[in-house]
Amino acid sequence: MFFIRTLISFLRDDEYRDLLITTLIIIFSGTFVYHYLEGWSYIDSFYFSVVTLTTIGYGDFSPQTDGGKLFTVLYIIVGIGMILSFINTIQHHYTYMKHKEKREILKNRAFKKSEDKMNARIDRKIEEMMEEKKEQ
């Protein structure tokens, strides 16, 4: 449930949403270019785009055409910073939401303790008043 709330809050923020859209554009542009330059399937092209930009680089695919190699050099230079920024932003947002949730829990606990103390004082005051009334 926390993950879904975090994802929704991420998508509601304009800056995050723009970063997500830019990331998707970069990945899908790579997918289409590799599909046409290298003749790979869309799945293989998408896979290679993600593996390349996340710097995993398994080596199971590599561009064979000169156009594919030149595109890959430009794609890496442009895309790695964007993808890593996107991943870093997601991590920061998740951490922020986690800390925010913990603060809310602690604040609610403190409020509950304060409320319990206040109720105990009220109960004591009522008992004192009842005792005074009995004595009269």
N, C-alpha and C positions, 0 to 999 in steps of 0.2 A: 504494500500500500504506500509506503514511504517513497519507493522508487517512482510510482505513478504520479504522486503529488509533486515530486521534484521535477519530473519530466514536463508536467503541465505548467508549472511555474516557469520552467526554462522556455517553453514555447510561447508563453504570454509576453515575455520580455522582447521588445523590438530589436535590441542589439543582438541578443542571442539568436533570435529567429533569422536575422540577416546573416549572421555567421554560419548558421546551419544551411541556409539557402546557397550561400557562396561555396561552402564545402561540397554540397551536393552537385552544384554546377561543375566544379572542378573534377569531381570523381566521374560524373556522367560524360563530361566532355572527353576525358581520357578514355572512357569505355568506348565511345563512338569512334574516336580517332584510331585507337588500336584495332577495333573491329574492321575498319576500312583499310588501314595501312598494312596490317599484318594478316588480315583474313581470319582472325580468331572469332570464335563465337562470342556473343554478348556476355555470357557468363564468364568465359575465360578472360575477356577484356576487362570486365568489371573486377574480377579477382586480381588480375595483374595491376590494375590501377590502385586498388586498396593496398595490396601488398607492397607496392613500390612507394606509395606516399606515406605509409606508416613505417617505412624503413625496415620492414621485416625481410623482404627480398629472399624468398626461398630458393630462387634460381631454377625453378621448374619451367618457367617461361622466360624468354628473353626476345627482344625485337630482332628480327633477321634482316629487315630492309633498312636501307640508309635513312629513309624518311622516318621510320619507326625509331631508329636510334637517335636521330636528331630531335625528334619530338620528345623522346624520353628525357633527354638532357634538359630541355626547356621545362618539361612537365615537372621534373624533380625540383628544379630551381624555384619555380613558381608555387608548386603545390605543397612541398614539405612544410614550409612555414605556416601555411594556412591550415593544414591538417593538424599539425602539432598544436597550433594555437586553439583550434577547435577542441581537441582532446583535453588540453590544459584548462580551457574555460569550463568544460563539462565537469572536470574534477573539482575545480574551485567552487562551482555552483553546488555540486553535491555536498562538499564539505561545509559550505555556508549553510545549506538547508539542514544538515545534520546538527550543526552547532545551534542553529535557531530553534530546532525542535527540542534539544536538550535544555536550552535556556527557558523555553516555555514550560517544560516539565518541572524544572527547578522552581520557576516562579509560581507555578500552580501549587507545588508542595509548600513553599513558603507562605503563600496565601492561605492554604488549608491550615497550616500550623497557627498562623495568626488568627484565623477564624475560630479554631478550636480554643485557643487561649481566651479570646473574647467571649465565646459562649460559656466557658468555665467561669469567668468573672461574673457574667450575667446570672448564671445559675447560683453562684455563691451569694450574690446580692439579693436574689429572690428568696433564697433560704433565710438569709438574715432578716429580711423584711417579714417573712412568715413567722420567724421566731419572735420578733418584736410584737407582731400582731397577737401571737398566742399569749405573750406575757401581759398584754394589756387586757 
